[in-house]
């Protein structure tokens, strides 16, 4: 879910301390702002409704899956 993606992004941002990493940190913070936006939430809700209606829901946690795909996730 979006909350899990935000947690993962926040954890990753905390690791970015070097001066050369600050541009990446700003970009990640922008993505976090997008994930928190009402527009993104509405679009995500619409996508999930369509996917459910068509029986094509393969992963209910799309934002978290995206973050894990890009940043890598710790193994549970």
mmCIF file as gemmi writes it, N, C-alpha and C atoms, coordinates in Angstrom:
data_model
loop_
_atom_site.group_PDB
_atom_site.id
_atom_site.type_symbol
_atom_site.label_atom_id
_atom_site.label_alt_id
_atom_site.label_comp_id
_atom_site.label_asym_id
_atom_site.label_entity_id
_atom_site.label_seq_id
_atom_site.pdbx_PDB_ins_code
_atom_site.Cartn_x
_atom_site.Cartn_y
_atom_site.Cartn_z
_atom_site.occupancy
_atom_site.B_iso_or_equiv
_atom_site.pdbx_formal_charge
_atom_site.auth_seq_id
_atom_site.auth_asym_id
_atom_site.pdbx_PDB_model_num
ATOM 1 N N . UNK Axp A 1 ? 0.827 -1.178 0 1 0 ? 1 A 1
ATOM 2 C CA . UNK Axp A 1 ? 0 0 0 1 0 ? 1 A 1
ATOM 3 C C . UNK Axp A 1 ? 0.88 1.255 0 1 0 ? 1 A 1
ATOM 4 N N . UNK Axp A 2 ? 0.263 2.371 -0.157 1 0 ? 2 A 1
ATOM 5 C CA . UNK Axp A 2 ? 0.993 3.637 -0.242 1 0 ? 2 A 1
ATOM 6 C C . UNK Axp A 2 ? 1.741 3.928 1.051 1 0 ? 2 A 1
ATOM 7 N N . UNK Axp A 3 ? 1.128 3.591 2.175 1 0 ? 3 A 1
ATOM 8 C CA . UNK Axp A 3 ? 1.789 3.839 3.46 1 0 ? 3 A 1
ATOM 9 C C . UNK Axp A 3 ? 3.094 3.066 3.564 1 0 ? 3 A 1
ATOM 10 N N . UNK Axp A 4 ? 3.094 1.832 3.112 1 0 ? 4 A 1
ATOM 11 C CA . UNK Axp A 4 ? 4.321 1.013 3.137 1 0 ? 4 A 1
ATOM 12 C C . UNK Axp A 4 ? 5.378 1.621 2.221 1 0 ? 4 A 1
ATOM 13 N N . UNK Axp A 5 ? 4.976 2.092 1.063 1 0 ? 5 A 1
ATOM 14 C CA . UNK Axp A 5 ? 5.921 2.724 0.138 1 0 ? 5 A 1
ATOM 15 C C . UNK Axp A 5 ? 6.527 3.971 0.78 1 0 ? 5 A 1
ATOM 16 N N . UNK Axp A 6 ? 5.704 4.745 1.465 1 0 ? 6 A 1
ATOM 17 C CA . UNK Axp A 6 ? 6.205 5.95 2.114 1 0 ? 6 A 1
ATOM 18 C C . UNK Axp A 6 ? 7.195 5.618 3.226 1 0 ? 6 A 1
ATOM 19 N N . UNK Axp A 7 ? 6.925 4.563 3.964 1 0 ? 7 A 1
ATOM 20 C CA . UNK Axp A 7 ? 7.853 4.132 5.016 1 0 ? 7 A 1
ATOM 21 C C . UNK Axp A 7 ? 9.187 3.731 4.407 1 0 ? 7 A 1
ATOM 22 N N . UNK Axp A 8 ? 9.143 2.958 3.327 1 0 ? 8 A 1
ATOM 23 C CA . UNK Axp A 8 ? 10.375 2.523 2.664 1 0 ? 8 A 1
ATOM 24 C C . UNK Axp A 8 ? 11.163 3.709 2.113 1 0 ? 8 A 1
ATOM 25 N N . UNK Axp A 9 ? 10.464 4.647 1.511 1 0 ? 9 A 1
ATOM 26 C CA . UNK Axp A 9 ? 11.137 5.821 0.976 1 0 ? 9 A 1
ATOM 27 C C . UNK Axp A 9 ? 11.753 6.659 2.088 1 0 ? 9 A 1
ATOM 28 N N . UNK Axp A 10 ? 11.044 6.817 3.189 1 0 ? 10 A 1
ATOM 29 C CA . UNK Axp A 10 ? 11.557 7.587 4.321 1 0 ? 10 A 1
ATOM 30 C C . UNK Axp A 10 ? 12.813 6.928 4.893 1 0 ? 10 A 1
ATOM 31 N N . UNK Axp A 11 ? 12.774 5.608 5.04 1 0 ? 11 A 1
ATOM 32 C CA . UNK Axp A 11 ? 13.947 4.875 5.538 1 0 ? 11 A 1
ATOM 33 C C . UNK Axp A 11 ? 15.139 5.067 4.602 1 0 ? 11 A 1
ATOM 34 N N . UNK Axp A 12 ? 14.891 5.014 3.308 1 0 ? 12 A 1
ATOM 35 C CA . UNK Axp A 12 ? 15.968 5.19 2.336 1 0 ? 12 A 1
ATOM 36 C C . UNK Axp A 12 ? 16.525 6.612 2.4 1 0 ? 12 A 1
ATOM 37 N N . UNK Axp A 13 ? 15.641 7.595 2.533 1 0 ? 13 A 1
ATOM 38 C CA . UNK Axp A 13 ? 16.08 8.995 2.61 1 0 ? 13 A 1
ATOM 39 C C . UNK Axp A 13 ? 16.985 9.228 3.806 1 0 ? 13 A 1
ATOM 40 N N . UNK Axp A 14 ? 16.714 8.564 4.905 1 0 ? 14 A 1
ATOM 41 C CA . UNK Axp A 14 ? 17.528 8.726 6.103 1 0 ? 14 A 1
ATOM 42 C C . UNK Axp A 14 ? 18.968 8.28 5.871 1 0 ? 14 A 1
ATOM 43 N N . UNK Axp A 15 ? 19.162 7.382 4.925 1 0 ? 15 A 1
ATOM 44 C CA . UNK Axp A 15 ? 20.5 6.872 4.62 1 0 ? 15 A 1
ATOM 45 C C . UNK Axp A 15 ? 21.283 7.802 3.694 1 0 ? 15 A 1
ATOM 46 N N . UNK Axp A 16 ? 20.602 8.74 3.07 1 0 ? 16 A 1
ATOM 47 C CA . UNK Axp A 16 ? 21.24 9.639 2.106 1 0 ? 16 A 1
ATOM 48 C C . UNK Axp A 16 ? 21.781 10.86 2.843 1 0 ? 16 A 1
ATOM 49 N N . UNK Axp A 17 ? 23.074 10.838 3.123 1 0 ? 17 A 1
ATOM 50 C CA . UNK Axp A 17 ? 23.68 11.913 3.906 1 0 ? 17 A 1
ATOM 51 C C . UNK Axp A 17 ? 24.787 12.645 3.172 1 0 ? 17 A 1
ATOM 52 N N . UNK Axp A 18 ? 25.362 12.012 2.192 1 0 ? 18 A 1
ATOM 53 C CA . UNK Axp A 18 ? 26.484 12.624 1.465 1 0 ? 18 A 1
ATOM 54 C C . UNK Axp A 18 ? 25.978 13.778 0.608 1 0 ? 18 A 1
ATOM 55 N N . UNK Axp A 19 ? 26.813 14.797 0.405 1 0 ? 19 A 1
ATOM 56 C CA . UNK Axp A 19 ? 26.394 15.933 -0.427 1 0 ? 19 A 1
ATOM 57 C C . UNK Axp A 19 ? 25.945 15.523 -1.828 1 0 ? 19 A 1
ATOM 58 N N . UNK Axp A 20 ? 26.609 14.548 -2.416 1 0 ? 20 A 1
ATOM 59 C CA . UNK Axp A 20 ? 26.25 14.122 -3.771 1 0 ? 20 A 1
ATOM 60 C C . UNK Axp A 20 ? 24.931 13.342 -3.812 1 0 ? 20 A 1
ATOM 61 N N . UNK Axp A 21 ? 24.402 12.964 -2.658 1 0 ? 21 A 1
ATOM 62 C CA . UNK Axp A 21 ? 23.141 12.236 -2.601 1 0 ? 21 A 1
ATOM 63 C C . UNK Axp A 21 ? 21.933 13.146 -2.357 1 0 ? 21 A 1
ATOM 64 N N . UNK Axp A 22 ? 22.181 14.423 -2.147 1 0 ? 22 A 1
ATOM 65 C CA . UNK Axp A 22 ? 21.09 15.333 -1.784 1 0 ? 22 A 1
ATOM 66 C C . UNK Axp A 22 ? 20.1 15.566 -2.924 1 0 ? 22 A 1
ATOM 67 N N . UNK Axp A 23 ? 20.579 15.534 -4.156 1 0 ? 23 A 1
ATOM 68 C CA . UNK Axp A 23 ? 19.667 15.689 -5.284 1 0 ? 23 A 1
ATOM 69 C C . UNK Axp A 23 ? 18.705 14.494 -5.346 1 0 ? 23 A 1
ATOM 70 N N . UNK Axp A 24 ? 19.224 13.309 -5.126 1 0 ? 24 A 1
ATOM 71 C CA . UNK Axp A 24 ? 18.384 12.111 -5.092 1 0 ? 24 A 1
ATOM 72 C C . UNK Axp A 24 ? 17.396 12.199 -3.933 1 0 ? 24 A 1
ATOM 73 N N . UNK Axp A 25 ? 17.86 12.674 -2.796 1 0 ? 25 A 1
ATOM 74 C CA . UNK Axp A 25 ? 16.988 12.812 -1.627 1 0 ? 25 A 1
ATOM 75 C C . UNK Axp A 25 ? 15.831 13.768 -1.918 1 0 ? 25 A 1
ATOM 76 N N . UNK Axp A 26 ? 16.116 14.882 -2.585 1 0 ? 26 A 1
ATOM 77 C CA . UNK Axp A 26 ? 15.054 15.833 -2.957 1 0 ? 26 A 1
ATOM 78 C C . UNK Axp A 26 ? 14.055 15.188 -3.912 1 0 ? 26 A 1
ATOM 79 N N . UNK Axp A 27 ? 14.563 14.418 -4.868 1 0 ? 27 A 1
ATOM 80 C CA . UNK Axp A 27 ? 13.683 13.751 -5.834 1 0 ? 27 A 1
ATOM 81 C C . UNK Axp A 27 ? 12.785 12.735 -5.126 1 0 ? 27 A 1
ATOM 82 N N . UNK Axp A 28 ? 13.336 11.997 -4.192 1 0 ? 28 A 1
ATOM 83 C CA . UNK Axp A 28 ? 12.545 11.013 -3.456 1 0 ? 28 A 1
ATOM 84 C C . UNK Axp A 28 ? 11.487 11.716 -2.619 1 0 ? 28 A 1
ATOM 85 N N . UNK Axp A 29 ? 11.842 12.828 -2.027 1 0 ? 29 A 1
ATOM 86 C CA . UNK Axp A 29 ? 10.865 13.6 -1.233 1 0 ? 29 A 1
ATOM 87 C C . UNK Axp A 29 ? 9.715 14.095 -2.129 1 0 ? 29 A 1
ATOM 88 N N . UNK Axp A 30 ? 10.026 14.456 -3.371 1 0 ? 30 A 1
ATOM 89 C CA . UNK Axp A 30 ? 8.97 14.856 -4.305 1 0 ? 30 A 1
ATOM 90 C C . UNK Axp A 30 ? 8.036 13.676 -4.586 1 0 ? 30 A 1
ATOM 91 N N . UNK Axp A 31 ? 8.61 12.504 -4.795 1 0 ? 31 A 1
ATOM 92 C CA . UNK Axp A 31 ? 7.801 11.305 -5.022 1 0 ? 31 A 1
ATOM 93 C C . UNK Axp A 31 ? 6.918 11.038 -3.809 1 0 ? 31 A 1
ATOM 94 N N . UNK Axp A 32 ? 7.48 11.205 -2.622 1 0 ? 32 A 1
ATOM 95 C CA . UNK Axp A 32 ? 6.699 11.012 -1.403 1 0 ? 32 A 1
ATOM 96 C C . UNK Axp A 32 ? 5.524 11.99 -1.356 1 0 ? 32 A 1
ATOM 97 N N . UNK Axp A 33 ? 5.765 13.222 -1.758 1 0 ? 33 A 1
ATOM 98 C CA . UNK Axp A 33 ? 4.687 14.209 -1.805 1 0 ? 33 A 1
ATOM 99 C C . UNK Axp A 33 ? 3.6 13.809 -2.782 1 0 ? 33 A 1
ATOM 100 N N . UNK Axp A 34 ? 4.01 13.239 -3.899 1 0 ? 34 A 1
ATOM 101 C CA . UNK Axp A 34 ? 3.037 12.764 -4.891 1 0 ? 34 A 1
ATOM 102 C C . UNK Axp A 34 ? 2.212 11.626 -4.312 1 0 ? 34 A 1
ATOM 103 N N . UNK Axp A 35 ? 2.885 10.667 -3.665 1 0 ? 35 A 1
ATOM 104 C CA . UNK Axp A 35 ? 2.168 9.541 -3.061 1 0 ? 35 A 1
ATOM 105 C C . UNK Axp A 35 ? 1.156 10.02 -2.033 1 0 ? 35 A 1
ATOM 106 N N . UNK Axp A 36 ? 1.455 11.112 -1.342 1 0 ? 36 A 1
ATOM 107 C CA . UNK Axp A 36 ? 0.562 11.642 -0.309 1 0 ? 36 A 1
ATOM 108 C C . UNK Axp A 36 ? -0.569 12.483 -0.889 1 0 ? 36 A 1
ATOM 109 N N . UNK Axp A 37 ? -0.456 12.872 -2.145 1 0 ? 37 A 1
ATOM 110 C CA . UNK Axp A 37 ? -1.449 13.778 -2.727 1 0 ? 37 A 1
ATOM 111 C C . UNK Axp A 37 ? -2.797 13.102 -2.919 1 0 ? 37 A 1
ATOM 112 N N . UNK Axp A 38 ? -3.831 13.912 -2.814 1 0 ? 38 A 1
ATOM 113 C CA . UNK Axp A 38 ? -5.189 13.384 -3.006 1 0 ? 38 A 1
ATOM 114 C C . UNK Axp A 38 ? -5.407 12.94 -4.448 1 0 ? 38 A 1
ATOM 115 N N . UNK Axp A 39 ? -4.771 13.594 -5.402 1 0 ? 39 A 1
ATOM 116 C CA . UNK Axp A 39 ? -4.897 13.187 -6.8 1 0 ? 39 A 1
ATOM 117 C C . UNK Axp A 39 ? -4.33 11.783 -7 1 0 ? 39 A 1
ATOM 118 N N . UNK Axp A 40 ? -3.148 11.518 -6.471 1 0 ? 40 A 1
ATOM 119 C CA . UNK Axp A 40 ? -2.549 10.196 -6.608 1 0 ? 40 A 1
ATOM 120 C C . UNK Axp A 40 ? -3.432 9.137 -5.952 1 0 ? 40 A 1
ATOM 121 N N . UNK Axp A 41 ? -3.923 9.444 -4.768 1 0 ? 41 A 1
ATOM 122 C CA . UNK Axp A 41 ? -4.779 8.496 -4.054 1 0 ? 41 A 1
ATOM 123 C C . UNK Axp A 41 ? -6.051 8.2 -4.855 1 0 ? 41 A 1
ATOM 124 N N . UNK Axp A 42 ? -6.619 9.232 -5.471 1 0 ? 42 A 1
ATOM 125 C CA . UNK Axp A 42 ? -7.821 9.035 -6.279 1 0 ? 42 A 1
ATOM 126 C C . UNK Axp A 42 ? -7.52 8.186 -7.511 1 0 ? 42 A 1
ATOM 127 N N . UNK Axp A 43 ? -6.404 8.46 -8.159 1 0 ? 43 A 1
ATOM 128 C CA . UNK Axp A 43 ? -6.028 7.676 -9.346 1 0 ? 43 A 1
ATOM 129 C C . UNK Axp A 43 ? -5.739 6.231 -8.976 1 0 ? 43 A 1
ATOM 130 N N . UNK Axp A 44 ? -5.063 6.037 -7.87 1 0 ? 44 A 1
ATOM 131 C CA . UNK Axp A 44 ? -4.76 4.686 -7.417 1 0 ? 44 A 1
ATOM 132 C C . UNK Axp A 44 ? -6.04 3.928 -7.084 1 0 ? 44 A 1
ATOM 133 N N . UNK Axp A 45 ? -6.957 4.608 -6.42 1 0 ? 45 A 1
ATOM 134 C CA . UNK Axp A 45 ? -8.242 3.985 -6.106 1 0 ? 45 A 1
ATOM 135 C C . UNK Axp A 45 ? -9.002 3.602 -7.358 1 0 ? 45 A 1
ATOM 136 N N . UNK Axp A 46 ? -8.981 4.474 -8.354 1 0 ? 46 A 1
ATOM 137 C CA . UNK Axp A 46 ? -9.657 4.195 -9.627 1 0 ? 46 A 1
ATOM 138 C C . UNK Axp A 46 ? -9.012 3.005 -10.324 1 0 ? 46 A 1
ATOM 139 N N . UNK Axp A 47 ? -7.68 2.956 -10.322 1 0 ? 47 A 1
ATOM 140 C CA . UNK Axp A 47 ? -6.96 1.854 -10.948 1 0 ? 47 A 1
ATOM 141 C C . UNK Axp A 47 ? -7.3 0.531 -10.262 1 0 ? 47 A 1
ATOM 142 N N . UNK Axp A 48 ? -7.317 0.545 -8.931 1 0 ? 48 A 1
ATOM 143 C CA . UNK Axp A 48 ? -7.615 -0.69 -8.193 1 0 ? 48 A 1
ATOM 144 C C . UNK Axp A 48 ? -9.035 -1.165 -8.475 1 0 ? 48 A 1
ATOM 145 N N . UNK Axp A 49 ? -9.983 -0.215 -8.57 1 0 ? 49 A 1
ATOM 146 C CA . UNK Axp A 49 ? -11.365 -0.595 -8.864 1 0 ? 49 A 1
ATOM 147 C C . UNK Axp A 49 ? -11.466 -1.236 -10.239 1 0 ? 49 A 1
ATOM 148 N N . UNK Axp A 50 ? -10.79 -0.635 -11.237 1 0 ? 50 A 1
ATOM 149 C CA . UNK Axp A 50 ? -10.826 -1.197 -12.585 1 0 ? 50 A 1
ATOM 150 C C . UNK Axp A 50 ? -10.17 -2.564 -12.628 1 0 ? 50 A 1
ATOM 151 N N . UNK Axp A 51 ? -9.013 -2.701 -11.97 1 0 ? 51 A 1
ATOM 152 C CA . UNK Axp A 51 ? -8.295 -3.969 -11.967 1 0 ? 51 A 1
ATOM 153 C C . UNK Axp A 51 ? -9.122 -5.057 -11.293 1 0 ? 51 A 1
ATOM 154 N N . UNK Axp A 52 ? -9.773 -4.706 -10.199 1 0 ? 52 A 1
ATOM 155 C CA . UNK Axp A 52 ? -10.619 -5.671 -9.493 1 0 ? 52 A 1
ATOM 156 C C . UNK Axp A 52 ? -11.806 -6.063 -10.35 1 0 ? 52 A 1
ATOM 157 N N . UNK Axp A 53 ? -12.405 -5.089 -10.993 1 0 ? 53 A 1
ATOM 158 C CA . UNK Axp A 53 ? -13.578 -5.331 -11.833 1 0 ? 53 A 1
ATOM 159 C C . UNK Axp A 53 ? -13.23 -6.26 -12.993 1 0 ? 53 A 1
ATOM 160 N N . UNK Axp A 54 ? -12.011 -6.122 -13.519 1 0 ? 54 A 1
ATOM 161 C CA . UNK Axp A 54 ? -11.592 -6.938 -14.666 1 0 ? 54 A 1
ATOM 162 C C . UNK Axp A 54 ? -10.84 -8.192 -14.234 1 0 ? 54 A 1
ATOM 163 N N . UNK Axp A 55 ? -10.699 -8.381 -12.927 1 0 ? 55 A 1
ATOM 164 C CA . UNK Axp A 55 ? -10.029 -9.582 -12.427 1 0 ? 55 A 1
ATOM 165 C C . UNK Axp A 55 ? -8.548 -9.617 -12.716 1 0 ? 55 A 1
ATOM 166 N N . UNK Axp A 56 ? -7.918 -8.443 -12.831 1 0 ? 56 A 1
ATOM 167 C CA . UNK Axp A 56 ? -6.497 -8.411 -13.186 1 0 ? 56 A 1
ATOM 168 C C . UNK Axp A 56 ? -5.627 -7.908 -12.049 1 0 ? 56 A 1
ATOM 169 N N . UNK Axp A 57 ? -6.141 -7.92 -10.832 1 0 ? 57 A 1
ATOM 170 C CA . UNK Axp A 57 ? -5.339 -7.459 -9.702 1 0 ? 57 A 1
ATOM 171 C C . UNK Axp A 57 ? -4.286 -8.505 -9.406 1 0 ? 57 A 1
ATOM 172 N N . UNK Axp A 58 ? -3.032 -8.154 -9.625 1 0 ? 58 A 1
ATOM 173 C CA . UNK Axp A 58 ? -1.955 -9.095 -9.357 1 0 ? 58 A 1
ATOM 174 C C . UNK Axp A 58 ? -1.181 -8.696 -8.109 1 0 ? 58 A 1
ATOM 175 N N . UNK Axp A 59 ? -1.227 -7.441 -7.738 1 0 ? 59 A 1
ATOM 176 C CA . UNK Axp A 59 ? -0.517 -6.986 -6.551 1 0 ? 59 A 1
ATOM 177 C C . UNK Axp A 59 ? -1.284 -5.817 -5.967 1 0 ? 59 A 1
ATOM 178 N N . UNK Axp A 60 ? -1.779 -5.975 -4.749 1 0 ? 60 A 1
ATOM 179 C CA . UNK Axp A 60 ? -2.61 -4.933 -4.149 1 0 ? 60 A 1
ATOM 180 C C . UNK Axp A 60 ? -1.791 -3.78 -3.595 1 0 ? 60 A 1
ATOM 181 N N . UNK Axp A 61 ? -0.482 -3.922 -3.537 1 0 ? 61 A 1
ATOM 182 C CA . UNK Axp A 61 ? 0.362 -2.882 -2.981 1 0 ? 61 A 1
ATOM 183 C C . UNK Axp A 61 ? 1.276 -2.305 -4.053 1 0 ? 61 A 1
ATOM 184 N N . UNK Axp A 62 ? 0.688 -1.65 -5.033 1 0 ? 62 A 1
ATOM 185 C CA . UNK Axp A 62 ? 1.46 -1.144 -6.163 1 0 ? 62 A 1
ATOM 186 C C . UNK Axp A 62 ? 2.536 -0.142 -5.782 1 0 ? 62 A 1
ATOM 187 N N . UNK Axp A 63 ? 2.263 0.883 -4.964 1 0 ? 63 A 1
ATOM 188 C CA . UNK Axp A 63 ? 3.332 1.819 -4.611 1 0 ? 63 A 1
ATOM 189 C C . UNK Axp A 63 ? 4.477 1.144 -3.866 1 0 ? 63 A 1
ATOM 190 N N . UNK Axp A 64 ? 4.158 0.276 -2.918 1 0 ? 64 A 1
ATOM 191 C CA . UNK Axp A 64 ? 5.204 -0.424 -2.183 1 0 ? 64 A 1
ATOM 192 C C . UNK Axp A 64 ? 5.997 -1.337 -3.11 1 0 ? 64 A 1
ATOM 193 N N . UNK Axp A 65 ? 5.307 -2.002 -4.038 1 0 ? 65 A 1
ATOM 194 C CA . UNK Axp A 65 ? 5.993 -2.871 -4.987 1 0 ? 65 A 1
ATOM 195 C C . UNK Axp A 65 ? 6.952 -2.071 -5.859 1 0 ? 65 A 1
ATOM 196 N N . UNK Axp A 66 ? 6.529 -0.892 -6.271 1 0 ? 66 A 1
ATOM 197 C CA . UNK Axp A 66 ? 7.379 -0.032 -7.077 1 0 ? 66 A 1
ATOM 198 C C . UNK Axp A 66 ? 8.625 0.382 -6.306 1 0 ? 66 A 1
ATOM 199 N N . UNK Axp A 67 ? 8.442 0.793 -5.068 1 0 ? 67 A 1
ATOM 200 C CA . UNK Axp A 67 ? 9.581 1.201 -4.249 1 0 ? 67 A 1
ATOM 201 C C . UNK Axp A 67 ? 10.524 0.033 -4.033 1 0 ? 67 A 1
ATOM 202 N N . UNK Axp A 68 ? 9.989 -1.141 -3.723 1 0 ? 68 A 1
ATOM 203 C CA . UNK Axp A 68 ? 10.827 -2.322 -3.523 1 0 ? 68 A 1
ATOM 204 C C . UNK Axp A 68 ? 11.587 -2.67 -4.784 1 0 ? 68 A 1
ATOM 205 N N . UNK Axp A 69 ? 10.943 -2.519 -5.908 1 0 ? 69 A 1
ATOM 206 C CA . UNK Axp A 69 ? 11.575 -2.824 -7.18 1 0 ? 69 A 1
ATOM 207 C C . UNK Axp A 69 ? 12.75 -1.886 -7.433 1 0 ? 69 A 1
ATOM 208 N N . UNK Axp A 70 ? 12.579 -0.623 -7.125 1 0 ? 70 A 1
ATOM 209 C CA . UNK Axp A 70 ? 13.617 0.372 -7.393 1 0 ? 70 A 1
ATOM 210 C C . UNK Axp A 70 ? 14.711 0.354 -6.343 1 0 ? 70 A 1
ATOM 211 N N . UNK Axp A 71 ? 14.326 0.325 -5.061 1 0 ? 71 A 1
ATOM 212 C CA . UNK Axp A 71 ? 15.287 0.467 -3.975 1 0 ? 71 A 1
ATOM 213 C C . UNK Axp A 71 ? 15.716 -0.86 -3.374 1 0 ? 71 A 1
ATOM 214 N N . UNK Axp A 72 ? 14.95 -1.895 -3.607 1 0 ? 72 A 1
ATOM 215 C CA . UNK Axp A 72 ? 15.202 -3.164 -2.97 1 0 ? 72 A 1
ATOM 216 C C . UNK Axp A 72 ? 14.532 -3.182 -1.608 1 0 ? 72 A 1
ATOM 217 N N . UNK Axp A 73 ? 14.064 -4.332 -1.187 1 0 ? 73 A 1
ATOM 218 C CA . UNK Axp A 73 ? 13.375 -4.447 0.093 1 0 ? 73 A 1
ATOM 219 C C . UNK Axp A 73 ? 14.088 -5.467 0.952 1 0 ? 73 A 1
ATOM 220 N N . UNK Axp A 74 ? 14.054 -5.229 2.257 1 0 ? 74 A 1
ATOM 221 C CA . UNK Axp A 74 ? 14.63 -6.251 3.144 1 0 ? 74 A 1
ATOM 222 C C . UNK Axp A 74 ? 13.773 -7.509 3.08 1 0 ? 74 A 1
ATOM 223 N N . UNK Axp A 75 ? 14.414 -8.632 3.198 1 0 ? 75 A 1
ATOM 224 C CA . UNK Axp A 75 ? 13.688 -9.915 3.207 1 0 ? 75 A 1
ATOM 225 C C . UNK Axp A 75 ? 13.007 -10.086 4.549 1 0 ? 75 A 1
ATOM 226 N N . UNK Axp A 76 ? 11.732 -10.491 4.506 1 0 ? 76 A 1
ATOM 227 C CA . UNK Axp A 76 ? 10.975 -10.7 5.751 1 0 ? 76 A 1
ATOM 228 C C . UNK Axp A 76 ? 11.344 -12.022 6.385 1 0 ? 76 A 1
